[in-house]
């Protein structure tokens, strides 16, 4: 039970009398009066008001004359005659423009219920849709209360004899409604209220002595007895959803709240209750101090009309009295247009206008009632910005009073709205570090901290030396964190100490132990993990920093701490081996040189796996059947800068396991083998290294990088490799020069013999080389000259000029060569002279024949056909070449009328040669090329002269009109060409 004696009183409502409107448009109820002579008078209601209600934008009144009055917001009072005698009860629905009334049309106890549709009119008055007697039976009784459900399907009427009738169905129509007695009792019914909860409808019934509820939406109407205390008329009400639609019963001792199945809280409000009303979260009670029995309400209410009455507005949620005032003879309290209206017996209407929330808060601030202001703001559904402003003012108030613990709690409630720097500056003093820590912790828990806040909080922890708070902050449970620390050195072979806390003994590793703990994602923590790692590392809390780095996948920070601070290289390498491929690759590129310097064998082993078939070592939890990844092995070669032994092992492993390794692997391996070969002194080992280098060169991996391999071999003076590469690259000139530089005469001749067919100039170079040598090289010169003479590679004069530079080369060296050469030239001269004589004789003969054909007639004496060898018969065909044919043979075998079938094949060859010569006349590039490459330039020029390249060739063709002359000329030309062909 909560007593109201400790409840504070406030004036959260403004009270004023409602005035009559000025003109037709009027003013809103509660408006300030106009100044001057034309000021409005106070509004006065008609006398004899007996019952009131409100809803649908109007105040509704019923009087003793049977009239129902409506007072809208314009304050233009209207009414109509509803009953002949009096109106006793009214109920205005809030969701429908329907009014239910109870009144009397005749003397005696015979109340009538009328349902009015206010939207429809009947002769200027609202339409009455239904009339029926309120008393279901024959026994007369007085109606005490009335209520209607908003869905228009239920209406309950209470009587003074303790009975309650329930109308179920459409209350606006007779045929769809059914009336039955729901409740019978011995005490007058003083209040009724419907409560809807989902699909269930409850009806609260209160009498002067008890409270009960019925379920009217089902069958049999089950009843629940809630209490044995009742109340007087108009002393019950139904709260809004802010109080969970509880039924309020205002007794003289206490105010009780009820659920449909049980009694709720109660409040000890003194005074005899006259009216109870619920308004926007407030409980409005009109009472008087002098105790009067509730039963007197039915007999002598008018006898108390001159008593002073107190109206209190209670805020049940925040436990204070929002308003309290004294009125004279209150008729009823109504709520409409967002205000309360108090009707008094003198016909006046008092408006109670609630102050706005900000005004109410300022009143509470002036009295330093910040807790109450916070509760009020929450109940008024003030936004978060407004609440944060109240929390800030409350925190400032407590801070000024020296209550720093309380102040920081209020500042914590402003997080997200108030700038954190405002609070942090207040608690930067060392004596307030605990309060600052609490604020920063909450800031991080709400994920609103930035990197600076994280740094400040961790510095607070380190200054306080509060390791437990630090562990709690980084989400580490004690046992798991200690196991993590112990597992940091599980692979060490020696006792290497790791500081955990500055005030705690260090932990050492345990051999063979695997520590597995859950990993939290960075989204599960409320701070910037990277900033926390930096601060912890700077403060020397390496263990905590490592834990955060590993659990939140900050691999770079984890490795930095392990390698730069703790120097635990084995653990760093193990950690890299657990990472996904991309991260393991990048970290090995970054830290590979450091690891290679301290633990070369283990690092090399990891690199082998990374570049061939990498799978993270997930301690048995990974999918070992999943396909592995492999990195570009060439990119890791710089890591082995100072570790040639490990580099060789790595390169040989890659070349064996992964034959398609990048070219850089083979280049480096070749260079490494050549270096080892060049610096090795043991003959046997040197021979082995030589074989390895040659084998690598012959592997076929250096076809695309021939120059690079050649440079490497030359740098290390690897002769066999150089010669092999020269030969593979067809660099016969370089092979020759190499042997010449080393004065290897026999190899020079051998190179010429082996590659002279592909490059004949080698023999010329060899002859020139031996000609410059002062020592006796007759044997090699003779061999070279023999080949030159057999292949006719050089003119004799050039040979003599070349050997003239050698002082040791005597005439005997080239005597045989010169004799043979002179003999061959003499033979060639004789042959040429004979051919010239023959060509002249042939030319003379052909010219004579041509002259005879031109000057003398041709006598055809052939007696046989040149095709069938039969005797010629007319008609026959004769050609100037001397061939004759039967006409039918000629037509069968000839291809044209102008060509002799027998001479045509030979003539065609001659003509093709002429056309070929004509096509090659302009081949200047070909001529220059042959002239440059030929050993006998004069013969090339003579050949081109002979083919008519340097002469203009003109072919004469005559039109077919002079057929005989054309045939004669064509024959002469064919004979000339034919004889020229035979002569050649």
Protein Blocks (a to p, Z undefined) as FASTA:
>chain_A
ZZfklpccddfbccddddddehjkopaehiacdedjklccdddddehiabdceeehiacd
ddfkopacdddfkopacdddfbfkbcfbdcddfkbccdcddddfbecjddddddddfkbc
eehiacdfbdcdfblblbdcddfbdcddfklpaccdddfkopacddedjfkbfklpccdd
fbdcfbdcfbdcdddehjaccdddddfkbccdddfkbghiiaddfbfcdcdehiaccddf
knoopacdddfkbccdddfkbccdddddedjdfbdcdeehiacddddfbdcdfklmmmmm
mmmmmpccddddddfknopafbdcddehifbdcdeehiacdddfkopacddddddfklmm
mmmmmnopaklmmmmmmmnopafklmmmmmmmmmmmmmmnopamlmmmmmmmmgojacfk
lmmmmmmpfklmmmmmmmmmmmmmnopacfklmmmmmmmmmmnopaklmmmmnopafklm
mmmmmmmmmmbcbdcdddfbfmbccddddehiacddddddfklpccdfklmmmmmmmnop
amlmmmmmmmnopaklmmmmmmmmnopaklmmmmmmmpcfklmmmmmmmmmmmmmmmmmm
lmmmmmmmmmmmgcddeehpacfkbccddddfklmmmmmmmmmklmmmmmmmmmmmmmmb
cfklmmmmmmmmmmmmmmpmblklmmmmmmmmmmmmmnopammmmmmmmmmmmmnopakl
mmmmmmmnopaklmmmmmmmnopaklmmmmmmmmmmmmmmlmmmmmmmmmmpmbdcklmm
mmmmmmmmmnopacfklmmmmmmmpmklcfklmmmmmmmmmmmmmmmmmmmmmmmmmmmm
mmmmmmmmmmmmmmpccddfbfbdfklopacdddddddfkopacdfklmmmmpmbfkbcf
klmmmmmmmmmmmmmmmmmmmmmmlmmmmmmmpmblmlmmmmmmmnommpccddddddfk
lmmlmmmmmmmmmmmmmmmmmmZZ
